[in-house]
């Protein structure tokens, strides 16, 4: 048994739960449509895809089976303990569309099939050979499939890596007593320590398994933006978009109003991402959607420069917040609505041109929808756009 397998046998992660009712209620047809078009903007909505959750832990495969009841979901993991919790959820919620296998990510090809949607979040950075793991996922990704992948980022986790090194130096072990001692010691960290913001806000430190996973994991690495993009390319994958793109874009956030905004816009897109990661300094992970072929990636591209946007169908993102007076506590992105009529007409059926209706000037409308999209307030269905406008 590898060190990582042994670790998760002892500390199944995330902490297991036995009640998914709140999660079930959170997923309706509107939310499923939004996720589908985030992954496949140019394809008509389907809810019966094949899904592989690679490194599913205690609950993730059950989550996918519950939110996509007509999909065929397979979950794999190296931890028998984690899979036992998943099996219990499968029985409790009669998830007949879920299959669970004990199998390392690196051996995903042994499943003998391909998947339209492959999910691997928080897994590859724990493998002894992450490149082998990603190549295995590429091999089981269907030609027009979409991969949702998340790995750790280095700069926002600087405090984590400092404390990991500290734990190695003092010989902190993984017994219950030693983890309790570590948790108690963390309370004495200086208020301005780089780990302090994560201790205050991240759920990873809320329990024993979380502390162990963050600070005592036997295998852990992180990827900067350039390293992450190289990681994808090395496995024959094409970057599509960030799952949440606003933090990476020069039009979003404080940088948009600085003198350096123009300098950022002059950079190639991937260099913009890399520079903004460095400027922000707080990203703890990178989550992206990637494709097996350039054709699939191009089909997923969103372009507001020509006339194609007129045929786009906008769908509100599930976490869209409309604010008129007070900023909600903990809000990560806020839409201050100055075009209420346009916003109110977004129903997931009408195109942007149909929503605009009798608005005389198209440029303000285009700019409005583009800004909503950049800020992750909408996703778009481009399947109705005429082929000659997509080029």
Buried (B, 14 or more C-beta within 10 A) or exposed (E): EEEBBBBBBEBBBBBBEEEBEEBBEEBEEEBBBBBBBBBBBBBEBEBEBBBBBBBBBBBBBBBBBBBBBEBBBBBBBBBBBBBEBBBBBBEEBEBEBBBBBEBBBBBBBEBEEBBBBBBBBBBBBBBEEBEBBBBBBBEBBBEBBBBBBBBBBBBBBBBBBBBBEBBEEEEBEBEEEBBEEBBEBBEEBEEEBBBBBBBEEBEBBEBBBBBBBBBBBEEBBBBBBEBBBEBBEEBBBBBBBBBBBBBBBBBBBEBBEEEEBEEBEEBEEEEBBBBBBEBBEBBBBBBBBBBBBEEBBBBBEBBBEEBBBBBBBBBBBBEBBEEEEEEEEEEEBBBEBEBEEBBEBBEBEBBBBEBBEEBEEBEEBBEBBBBBBBBBBBBBBBBEBEEEBBE
